[in-house]
Amino acid sequence: MRNRAGIETRKRILEATRTLLSERGLDGTTVKAICDAAGILAGSFYNLFDSKEEVVLSVVTEAIAAVDPVGEGPETVTELVEAYVRFVTEQQTLARVYLAVAVSKGLQDPEMARRVLRHHEQRVERFRRALEAEGVGPSEAALRAEAVAATLEGFALHALLDPSFDLAGHALRLVAEAVEA
């Protein structure tokens, strides 16, 4: 029974943190604001998390997993790009958190920079393998993979700032250019 209550409290804290990060950004997301939004006392928060940074890191880890889910079997460039587009369009709160933390915290916090960079490199590697599987040579696939990942981040930022931006359309054109170029 106690464990179930702790699990529920953890879920409420994570949801409150996700929402606050999306609405107020990192600076506006305080432990007090998280506790108020989750409907808990600070003691309950500190029973589950050591700090605001720890809960933010949990939310960011969730966002990173959502942005780049690992599928079964071989992945195509199209499948990888479509997964990213779904993430940005269907999970906008997490997409905002991911981009905000990647940029602001990634530039200020060496540990966060390491995590974000590691995730980026893993995504680039998956794109590289997918491009090679579609017949692009190894050195060219590496360059194109980096370009695809960076372009998708730019498209995501544009789409989150301007809901009329055709993220899916631009992403599909990007795939065609990456595979055919």
KAURGI-V58102 format. One record per residue. N is the residue number from 1. RES is the residue in one letter. NEAR is the number of other ideal C-beta (glycine too) atoms within 12 Angstrom. Layout:
n:N res:RES near:NEAR
n:N res:RES near:NEAR
//
This chain:
n:1 res:M near:7
n:2 res:R near:9
n:3 res:N near:10
n:4 res:R near:10
n:5 res:A near:15
n:6 res:G near:18
n:7 res:I near:14
n:8 res:E near:19
n:9 res:T near:28
n:10 res:R near:27
n:11 res:K near:22
n:12 res:R near:25
n:13 res:I near:38
n:14 res:L near:34
n:15 res:E near:26
n:16 res:A near:36
n:17 res:T near:46
n:18 res:R near:36
n:19 res:T near:26
n:20 res:L near:33
n:21 res:L near:40
n:22 res:S near:28
n:23 res:E near:19
n:24 res:R near:20
n:25 res:G near:21
n:26 res:L near:33
n:27 res:D near:15
n:28 res:G near:19
n:29 res:T near:34
n:30 res:T near:24
n:31 res:V near:29
n:32 res:K near:17
n:33 res:A near:26
n:34 res:I near:40
n:35 res:C near:28
n:36 res:D near:20
n:37 res:A near:27
n:38 res:A near:30
n:39 res:G near:16
n:40 res:I near:31
n:41 res:L near:17
n:42 res:A near:20
n:43 res:G near:12
n:44 res:S near:22
n:45 res:F near:32
n:46 res:Y near:19
n:47 res:N near:17
n:48 res:L near:30
n:49 res:F near:29
n:50 res:D near:14
n:51 res:S near:17
n:52 res:K near:29
n:53 res:E near:23
n:54 res:E near:22
n:55 res:V near:39
n:56 res:V near:39
n:57 res:L near:28
n:58 res:S near:29
n:59 res:V near:39
n:60 res:V near:39
n:61 res:T near:26
n:62 res:E near:29
n:63 res:A near:37
n:64 res:I near:33
n:65 res:A near:21
n:66 res:A near:27
n:67 res:V near:38
n:68 res:D near:36
n:69 res:P near:23
n:70 res:V near:19
n:71 res:G near:15
n:72 res:E near:7
n:73 res:G near:9
n:74 res:P near:16
n:75 res:E near:27
n:76 res:T near:23
n:77 res:V near:39
n:78 res:T near:27
n:79 res:E near:26
n:80 res:L near:39
n:81 res:V near:40
n:82 res:E near:25
n:83 res:A near:29
n:84 res:Y near:42
n:85 res:V near:30
n:86 res:R near:23
n:87 res:F near:36
n:88 res:V near:38
n:89 res:T near:24
n:90 res:E near:19
n:91 res:Q near:28
n:92 res:Q near:27
n:93 res:T near:28
n:94 res:L near:36
n:95 res:A near:38
n:96 res:R near:34
n:97 res:V near:42
n:98 res:Y near:43
n:99 res:L near:37
n:100 res:A near:34
n:101 res:V near:39
n:102 res:A near:33
n:103 res:V near:24
n:104 res:S near:23
n:105 res:K near:31
n:106 res:G near:26
n:107 res:L near:15
n:108 res:Q near:16
n:109 res:D near:21
n:110 res:P near:12
n:111 res:E near:18
n:112 res:M near:27
n:113 res:A near:19
n:114 res:R near:15
n:115 res:R near:25
n:116 res:V near:33
n:117 res:L near:20
n:118 res:R near:19
n:119 res:H near:29
n:120 res:H near:27
n:121 res:E near:19
n:122 res:Q near:22
n:123 res:R near:36
n:124 res:V near:29
n:125 res:E near:24
n:126 res:R near:32
n:127 res:F near:41
n:128 res:R near:31
n:129 res:R near:24
n:130 res:A near:33
n:131 res:L near:37
n:132 res:E near:25
n:133 res:A near:22
n:134 res:E near:28
n:135 res:G near:17
n:136 res:V near:26
n:137 res:G near:14
n:138 res:P near:15
n:139 res:S near:13
n:140 res:E near:20
n:141 res:A near:28
n:142 res:A near:21
n:143 res:L near:20
n:144 res:R near:32
n:145 res:A near:36
n:146 res:E near:23
n:147 res:A near:25
n:148 res:V near:40
n:149 res:A near:37
n:150 res:A near:20
n:151 res:T near:26
n:152 res:L near:40
n:153 res:E near:33
n:154 res:G near:23
n:155 res:F near:33
n:156 res:A near:38
n:157 res:L near:22
n:158 res:H near:22
n:159 res:A near:29
n:160 res:L near:28
n:161 res:L near:17
n:162 res:D near:13
n:163 res:P near:12
n:164 res:S near:10
n:165 res:F near:20
n:166 res:D near:17
n:167 res:L near:34
n:168 res:A near:23
n:169 res:G near:18
n:170 res:H near:25
n:171 res:A near:36
n:172 res:L near:21
n:173 res:R near:20
n:174 res:L near:35
n:175 res:V near:32
n:176 res:A near:17
n:177 res:E near:19
n:178 res:A near:35
n:179 res:V near:27
n:180 res:E near:15
n:181 res:A near:20
//
